[in-house]
């Protein structure tokens, strides 16, 4: 009986602690790059160097500094807001041509992981 109780308590504890662990999906880099390419993101952005728009490394650093996250990145990609370009001019950011939450989340996580 004591062994059965020990297993029950241990199992319950492990189950409870597993629920506390953060669940982060692995970023699918190939899918993120494909979606970015399909939407011409690389026309204005590069991973490491600034083009017409800031590099993804610069974007990730800005989001980290301002404590912004995935939801903020997705909003930026889906609402076509006015953005200031590297040369100081402004234009509307292109709206990503997908509404699939998994695709948007993966792209945002990939950009923010740079």
Buried (B, 14 or more C-beta within 10 A) or exposed (E): EEEEEEEEEEEEEEEEEEEEEEEEEEBBEEBBBEBBEEBEBEEBBBBEEBEEBBBBBBBBBEBEEEEBEBEBBBEBBBEEEEBEBEEEEEEEBBEBEBEEEEBBBBBBBBBBEE
